[in-house]
Amino acid sequence: MSNHPKYKEWEEKVLSKVLARFPERKKEFKTTGGLDLPRVALPKEIDDEYLEKLGFPGQYPFTRGVQPTMYRSRLWTMRQYAGFATAKETNERYKYLLEQGQTGLSVAFDLPTQIGYDSDHPMSKGEVGKVGVAIDSLADMEILFDEIPLDKVSTSMTINSPASILLAMYVAVGEKQGVPREKLRGTIQNDILKEYVARGTYIFPPRPSLRIITNIFEWCTKNTPLFNTISISGYHIREAGSTAVQEVAFTLANGCTYVQTAIDAGLDVNVFGKRLSFFFNATTDIIEEVAKFRAARRMWAKIMKERFGATDPRACMLRFHTQTAGHTLTAQQIDNNVVRVALQALAAVLGGTQSLHTNSKDEALTLPTEDSVRTALRTQQIIAYESGVANSIDVLGGSYLVEQLTDKIEEEAFSLIQKIDDMGGVISAIEAGFIQRQIEDSAYEYQRQIETKDRIIVGVNEFQSKDTVKVPILKIDKEVEKRQVERVKKVREQRDNSKVEACLKRLEDAARGDENLMDPILEAVKEYATIGEICGVLREVFGEYRD
């Protein structure tokens, strides 16, 4: 360890406080051969450049991690993304995953839910329960979390345009369980800007969408202070074909837009800034991915401090969830995907992720089976408990290659952010098609490299096999949609419709004015107004976005 005064200051003012609250998992950390492992490896000489670019874990600019002890005190949250068919089936899958050692829930919603339609809407036909769980009303949410203690489990919800409604449902379920709002933990994705450029599950135009997001920031600050109010997502930008540099640049540019919008609405960056989180992709290029995560942390710290004037170090932290790269999964030789996912998960851990989802080997063909999901979870557990990479912080920090790539990604990503700023910001860049074209060009180049064999994909364009392997397909029974449609109709029959109508009218009035929308939405949810009815009111007021 170093005798440098800055290191000693970090030990006394930062590390000691964390150790008092969160002791490390072991008294000693050693290699398999019995060699002692340092908490964090340091260069022999700590100079000004090191302190400016790297510093110490849990200290600005957070290049080496957002916590002073990282995984030595607590491993990342193992949060498998799951959801299919109805709330009942998904609830059973959650219980299975928790029994297998998963430490957090991650909800996948079906397409109608994501774009604000009830299961009996004509637009929902053929899509109910297919790519996630169907949630029409609070009645479904109650079943989804039946016998799952919300005071003990954190829940991430991949929901964007209707995020306020699903959050309200979650709060209402917590209240029915007797869990105070202030104890609820989790994340809503709530990142609408990336939907316009990479994913497509938008409902409303950008500006009213930003209003809703800011309303969520404000409401959660007062009511659910442990809940992450947004997960600013680079994952889908990368899945659409971007490079690592573009993933960082466009994600952080979106983040800047959300922060500026919240500041313009009168919110305190030092308060809401602490509940921002991010969501990144992890591909198989381990070294680039590690450098990407480190660069993103350093860049966000600088942005929050220098651009937005944040003075609380916690508001400058880039905390992020990672999912392994879906676009790298191949339908050919699916067992190879186990290896790909293991490498990608390792990259995420080496890069300092706070939570992680590992894809299942069969997802290029089907919703994952229980067996493949268990293997994906075991992959995380083997990395955590057998690889040794969780026993020191920023294991690859100081590598000449990693540090050079970290600097290079930071430089190029900041250059892209400047181009967006020069265009007038993210919304102007989206309206001009700039971000979309950048991603499309990169996707084209990636595919060209595969077709010319400049990029080898094992089992796809090289090392192919004529053997055919029969893969178990998890099929959603056609009766699922029928049962869900009957269920939402029954909810409408049994509720007090006069109260629902009053709640929807109050929501409409609030939307036409400048009132925070969260309370009216929560009131409507508690009366079992459906997601389609609530979104219908907002569609009427705000209109719908057309690309």
N, C-alpha and C positions, 0 to 999 in steps of 0.2 A: 504493500500500500504506500501511497505517496505521503510525504511530509509537507507538501505544498499548502500554504495557508488557506487557499480557496477550498482545497479538499477537506481540511480540518473544519472549516466553517460549514461546509455542506454536511459533514458528519454530525456536528453539534446542533445546527439549526434546522436541518431538514430530515436527515436520516433518523436521528434519535427519537423525534416525535412520532414518526411512522412506526418504528419498532415498538414503541410503548403501546400503541393501539393494535398493531398487527404483527405479532412476533413471527419470525420466519418458521417455515415448516419443519426444519431440522436444526439441531444445534451445530452440526457440521455438514458441509457439502463436500463430497469427495468424488473422484472418478471411480470407475469400477476397480481400478488397480490400487485405490487407496490414496491417491494424490489429492491434496487440498485444493479446492476451487475458490477463487476470490469472488466476492460479491460482484465486483465489476473490475475488469482488467484495465489498467491505465498505462500510458507510456512512461518511460523513465523520466522524461522531462515534460512538465506541463507548462506550455507557453501560452501567450495571449491568443494565438490562432486556435489552439485547442479549446480554450475556455469560450471563445466566441462561437465556434462552429459545433462543438460537441458538448462540453460541460459535463455535468454528472446527472445520473438518472433522477427523474423527479424534479429537475431544475431547468429553468429557461436556458436554451431553446428546446429542450426535451428531445433532442436528437437521439439520445441513448435510452429513451423510455419515459413514460409519464409518471411512473411510480419509483421511489427510491429503492424499493426492494423487488419490484416486478414479480416474477413468478416464484421467487424464494419465499415470499409470504403467502401468496395465493395464486393458484394456477388460473389461466384464462377460463372464461365461462364456455363450457362445451354445449353449444346451442344448436341442435339439429333442426333444420327448417322442415316443417311437416304440416300437412293439411290436405284432406281429400274427402270427397263425398259429403256426408252430413256431419253435424257437430258431434253426434254420438260416436261415429267411427273414428273421427279425429281425436276425441277425448280418450278413446281406448289406446290409440297410438301414442299419445302423450304419456299416459300412465306406463306403457311398455318402455318408452325411452327413459323415463325417470327411474324405473326399476333397473335399467341397464347402466345407470351411472351418469346420464345426462344431467347437467346442472342448471339449465335454463331452457325456456320454451321459445319457439319461434314459429309464428303462425303464418301459413300460406293460405290466402283467400282465393276463392274461385274468381273467374273473370267478371261475372255479373256483379259480385260484391265490389270488386275493385273499381268498376265504372258506375256504381251507384244505381243498379237495377235490381228489383226484387226477382226472385226465382220464377215467378209467373208472368214476368214481362216478356213480350214477344222477342225482344233482343236477347233474352237469356236462353232461348230454346237450344238444346244440345250442348250447353256449356255449364250447366249446373253441377257443381262438385267435381269438375274435371281437373283443373290445375290447382285446386285448393279447396278449402272448406266453404260451403255456402252459409252465409250469415245474413239473414233477412231482418231479424229483430232481436231485442234483448232476450227473448225466449231461447233463441239459438245459442247466444253467448252464455247463458246460464248452463246449458248442457255442455258446451265446449269446455268449461272450467269446473264442471261438477267434480267435487272431492279433490280438487287441486288447490291447495292453500295459497292464496295470492299474497299473503304476508311473508311467505317463505320462498316463493319462486319468482324470478324476474321473467317478464314476457316481452319478446320483441314481436312487433306486428308489421308485416310488409304491406302497408296500406298507405295510399298517398292522397288522392283527391278527397275521398271520404274519411280521412284519418280522424277528423274531429268527431265523427259519429261513432267509429269503432272505439276511440278512446273513451267517449261518454259511456258506451256500453260496458267497457272494462271497469270503469269507476263504479257504475251501477251494480255490477256483479260483486265487486269488492265490498260495497256497502251491504249487500244482501248476505255476504259472508261475515260481516262484522269487522271488516278490515278498514281502518281509517284511510282516507284519501292520502294523507301524508306518508303512509307506510307503503304505498304501492310503488313497485320498482319495475322498470322496463323501458321500452323504446317504441315509438311509432316512427315509421320511415318518413312520412310527411314531407317528402322532397318532390315537389311538383315540377321543378325546372328541368330535371333530367328526363321527365316523362315526355316533354315536348321534343327532345332531341334524340332519345334513345329507346324508349320503352312503349309509350303510347297510351297508358291508362290514365289519361287526363279527362276531366269533365268541363271545368270552367276555364275561361280565359286567364292569362297569367296574372293580371293585376288583382282581380277579386280573389284568386287563389292565394296570392301573397297576403292579402288581408286576413284570410282564414288562418293561415300559418302564424301570422303575428298574433292573432287572437288566442291561438293555442299557447304560444310562448307566454303571453301575459297571464292567462288563466292558470296554467300549470305552475308558474312561479309562485302563485298564491295558494294553490290547492294541492298540487302533487309535486312537491319540490324534489323528490327523488327520481322522477320520471324524466327520461331523455326526450325532449320535445321534438327532435328531428334527427334523422340519420341521413346526413347528406351523402348521396350515393354516387360513387364512381364505378360501382360494380356493373351496373347496366350499361354505362358508357363503354366500359371495356368489353362487355359481352357483345355490344353492337359493332365492335371492330376497332376501337381506338388503340393507340399505343399507350405504354406506361406513362409517358410524359403528358399526353393528352388527358389521360384519366385523372392525373393529379391536377393539371391546370384547369380543366373544365369543372371538376368537383370543387376545388377551392374558389373558383370564380363564382359558382353557384352559392357557395357558403358566404362569400362577400355580399352577394345580393340579399340574402336572408338577414344578415347582420345589419346592413345599412337600412333595410326596410324596417326592422325592429327599432333601431335607433331613431329613425324618422318618426316612428309612432310614439316616441317618448320613453322607450324601455331602456333600462340600464345594462350596458354591455357586460359589466362585471357581475351581473345577476344572471341574465338569461344565457350569457356566454358559457357558463359552467355546465349547462344542460345540453349543449350541442354535442352531437356525436357524428361519426362518419362511418361509411360502409365501403370497403374496397374489395377488389378482386385479387386473387392470388393465382398466377399462372405457374408453369413449370420452370420458367427461367429464374432459378432461385436467387442468383446474385442481383439481377436487376430488380426483382421484387423486394428484396431486403433493402436495397438502396432507395427504392420508391417510397417505402413506408417511412424510412428515416428522413428523407427529404421532405415528405409531406408534413411530418411533425414540426420540423424546423421552420418550414415556410408558414404554416398556420400560426405558430407562435409569433413570428415576425409580423404577420398581417394583423393579428389581433392587437399587438402592442403598438406597432408603428402606424398602422392605417386607421385603427379604430380607437386607439387610446386606452385599451384595457390595462388596468393596473394590478388586478388580482391574477396571480400566476395560474390559478385554476381555470380562469377564463381564457387562457392562452394555450391550454392543453388540447391536443388533437387526440381524442379517444376514439378508437375505431373497432368495428366488427369486421371480420373477413369471411368470405365464402370462397371455396375453391372454384376454379373456373369451369363453368358449365360448357362453354364453347369448345373446350379441349377434350371433352368426353367423346369417345368414338363408339359408333354402333358396331364397328368391326373389332373383334377380339376384345370383348368388354372387360376381361380380367386385367388387361393392361391399364384400365382406368384406375384400378386399386393403387398401382404404382404412381400414376400421375397425381392422384389425390394426395398420396402420402408426401410426395415432394412439394406439392403446393401448400399443404398444411404446415410442413416444416418451414417453408419460406415465411409463412404468416407468423409463426412462433418466433423465428429468428428475427423477424422485423418488429416484434413487440406488440402483437394484437391483444386486445382486451377480451374478445370473444371470437369464437370460430365455429363455422359450419363446414363439415366435410361432405361433399357430394357422394352419392352412391354410384356404384359401378354401372348400374343398368339404366341410368337416367337419360341416356341418349335414345332409349327405346320405350320407356314406360315410367310410370310412377314407381318409386322404389319399393321393393318388397321388404318385409321385416328383416330377413336375413341380410340383405345388402345394406340396410340402414345400420344394423348392428356392426357390420364390418367397418362402415364409415366412422362410427363412433369409436370403435376399438382402435382405429388408426390414430385418433387424437390421444387416446389413453396411452398407447404405446409410446408416442412422442413425449407425452408428459412424464411418464414414470420409468421409461427404459432408455431413452436416448441421451439423457444428461444435458440437453440444451436448455432445460428450465432451471438449471442450478447456478447459472451465472447470467448477468445482464448484458444484453447487446453483444452476443458471443462473437459476431463478425466485425464489431467495431474496431477500427484501427487497421483493418486490411487495406492495403494500398488500393486494390481494385474497388472495394466497397465504398471507400471514402471518395475516390474519384468519381464513381458513378453517382453517388449521393449529390455531390456538387454539380455534376452535369445535369441531372434531372431537375434540380432546383433552378439552375440557370435557365434551362429551356422552358420549364413550366412557367416561371415568372415572365419570360418573354411572351408566351402565349396569353397570359393574363393581361399583360399590358396592351396587346392587340385588341382584346375584348374591351378593355377600359376605353381605348381610343375610339372604339365604335359606338360608345355610349352605354356600355354595360351588357350584361348577359341577355336581357330581354331584347335589346336591339340586335344583338348578334344572332339570337334565335330567329327573330323576324326577318333578318337578312339571309338566313340559311347558312351562315358562316360555320357554326359549330357542327351542324349536320353534315356539311360537305367535307369538313376535316375528318370526321369519323368515317364517312363513306369512302374517302380516298384511302385511308389506312386499311379499311376492311378489304378493299379491292386489292391492295398491294399484298396483304397477307394471303389472300386466296391465290393470287398469281404465283407467289413463291411456292405454294403447295403444288400447284399444277405443273410448274417447271422443275420441281424437286429441288429448288434452292432451299426449301424448308422440308425436312423429313418428318413425317408423322407416322410413327411405327404402326404397321398393320393397315395403313390407309394408302399411302403412296410408295411404300417400301416395306419389305419383310411381311408381305401379305400371305395369307393362308387360305387354301381352298376349303378347309374344314368348316362346316357350319355348326354352330352351337345353338341349341334351342334355349332361349331365355324365357324364364317364367314371366308372364305379363300380368301385371296387376290391373285388371279391368274394372271400371266403375259400372255397376249394374244400372241398366236403363231405369229400373224402378226407383233409383235414388232421386232422380229429378221429379218423378211423379209424387213420391212421398214428401219431398221438400215443398213442392207446389201446394199440396194439400195442407201442409203444416202452416204455411204463411197465410193461407186463406182462413184456417181455423183461428189463428191469432187475431186476425181482423174481426172475426165474428164474436170472439169472447172478450175483447177489451172494451173499454168505455170510449166509444168513437166520438162522443161529444167533447170529451177531454182531449182526445187526439187532435181534433179539428181546431180546438182553441190553442193548443200548443203550436200547431203548424202555422196558425195565423200570427201568433206572437213571434215566431221565427221569421216569418215573412216581413213583419214590421221592423224587426231588428236588422234584417239584411238590407232593407231599403234605407235604413238610417246608418248610424255609426256605432251602435252598441256591439259589445263583444258577443259573438255568436255562441260561445260554448255553453252558457247557462240555458238559453232557450233550446239548444240541441239536447242537452242532458235532460231537461224536463220532458221533451218529446219522446226521448228514448225510454224513460221510466214509465211512460204511458203506453209503451209498446208500438209507437210509430215505427214504420219500417224504414230501412235505408233508402228504398226507392221513393217513399213519400217525402222524406226529408230532403234528399237530393233533388226531387222534383220541384220543391219550393225554391231551392237555391238556383236551379236551372232557369226557372221562370224569372227570377230577379237578375241573375248575373249573365244569363245566356250560356251557350256552349262554345267551346273552342273548336275550330276547324283548321287543320293543317293546310 
